[in-house]
């Protein structure tokens, strides 16, 4: 069969890598892809925002299955475009994708369906938002309502910080129109974790657990990023927590989709905060997480094509999805300055064939591999224990070089959110 993956980051690289292992795939396309994917798939010069052109490409090439990686095209309704052309595609329809596209939409969904989450208020007027800040105490969480590439969440330690963040978002348009509406939210303490699930209309199946590290620097310091690393399985997911997540979050979420008439055959990524046995939802993402996908795909034993096809046919309940007992660690190597301003075009050296490295932001210029994004490489370690997987990942990181490279050194350890 022919498969098209839409996206150009480490998440899509990991999806391609796993699907390449399937004996059912004849041809893989990636649009637009990056330098790390050249040996896995045919790179297609179409951007993720070109929904109609991508659908036409899929029709022209006789593509049997399309997987949409990033959130922006999902929120913009690319699944609706593909479905209208009779194409098989994995992802939620545009209305359901607002669970990620709008923080206010997601919080309202959680409130109506009694899914535990932080207290919140939403605002479209900056003065009203500033006046409300004191009601939440400090630190307080400020979220741009729309998509902001994983950077639209600010944890304000003081009132002055909160006012600055609100003006940046709502007045100065730091995140463009994503900040036209903002959500003020109670600050939750504990340890963050990620729950990713395969979803069709009848079934929700959690994947193996993973833990993400959002802040730029060790000890959960610095600004929020798109994610500086992950490991799987999470040290936090004992049977008690799994049962709480299933009963208090996954079941009401899936039932809420049905009650609201939201068509969903795709992935749901649920960011949660765990404090003892108190589990609350931080956010919904309507696609595979990045870099959670890298760690999770490294542990998936079941053919990913079989899973996608079952989801598309609403037969997920018929599958018994199997996972490796090994541990996986993904350390993100980022450009100097990320998540603020950074330079591109730095030469990358040191990657060898025996390494498992997923490319997030790279390009090929002649024979030279160069940086082409804030997060550049997801460097993997897979082994029979977490300690060995960490050691392998950091051993590989030490061999790879590019000017300004920075990474966290505490991936794979328990770090409480600040």
Secondary structure, DSSP 8 states (H G I E B T S, - for coil): -EEEEEE-SHHHHHHHHHHTT-TT-SEEEEEE--GGGTTTSEEE---TT-HHHHHHHHHHHT-SEEEE-SHHHHHTTHHHHHHHTT--EES--TTTTHHHH-HHHHHHHHHHTT--B--EEEES-HHHHHHHGGGG-SSEEEEESS--TT--EEEESSHHHHHHHHHHHHTS-TTGGGGSSEEEE----SEEEEEEEEE-SS-EEE---BEE--EEETTTEEEE-S-SEEEES-TT--HHHHHHHIIIIIHHHHHHHHHTT----EEEEEEEEEETTEEEEEEEESS--TTHHHHHHTTB-S-HHHHHHHHHTT-GGG----B-SSEEEEEEEE-TTTTSS-----B-B---TTS-EEESSEEEETTEEEE-SSEEEEEEEEESSHHHHHHHHHHHHHH-B-TT-B--S-TTS-----
